[in-house]
Amino acid sequence: MMEYVKQPKEIEDKSMKIIRPYLEGMDLSEEEIAVYSRTIHASGDVEYAKLVTTSQDAVAAGLNALKNGADIYCDVEMVRTGINKKALAQLGGEVFCQVSAPEIAEAAKAEGITRSIAAMRAYGKRLDGNIVAIGNAPTALYEVLRLCSEENIRPVLIVGIPVGFVGAAESKEALVEQAPVPFVTVRGNKGGSPIAASVINALLYLLVQRTQMLYIEPNK
């Protein structure tokens, strides 16, 4: 049998050591390095080192919000599932996703919009002071930007990382240009639910002892 690394902590530590050189010379804080590293770790793609883009205060804003019990509002179930809810609960927060709710489907059909747009509209003022995590739908990110601009909704952090070829890159550029609140994104077509969840988890693991979380499934 081939010899291979079996211990979760050893696997993670070795992965982060391999990733670290790709972030050298980027003038990142240790906390920012943790976020960038986890996106690379989640994707298996070192190109993320050049694609991840954050506002200057994004990581600090996210950490402060989570420390004070902020909730997280997601565009799709895959993001919600990927977030370590036990770590979040230790800090007093919850994670929400309404995209599959019957009333959201009805609203989307009646208004001729995506369910992701309808879900973000339904969250409304609940987004104030909390974190938005978008990993799939560009339309959800556009809607959050509209809510910020037209309804003065103010999440404390937008993790806006939709993926794909129709509107994904454009919605993320709009986030960077408008920057209504602190943000983390991945420029271009890449991204997705695992990457959005990895950003949230990186923040959580900076606040909750990571060794306590290594043997816990993310959806527990």
Buried (B, 14 or more C-beta within 10 A) or exposed (E): EEEEEEEEEEEBEEBBEEBEEBBEEEEBEEBBBBBBBBBBBBBEBEEBBEBBBBBEEBBBBBBBBBBEBBBBBBBBBBBBBBBBBBBBBBBEBEBEBBBEBEEBBEBBEEEEBBBBBBBBBBBEEEBEBBBBBBBBBBBBBBBBBBBBEEEEBBBBBBBBBBBBEEBBBEBBBBBBEEBBBBBBBBBBBBBBBBBBBBBBBBBBBBBBEBEEBEEEEBEE
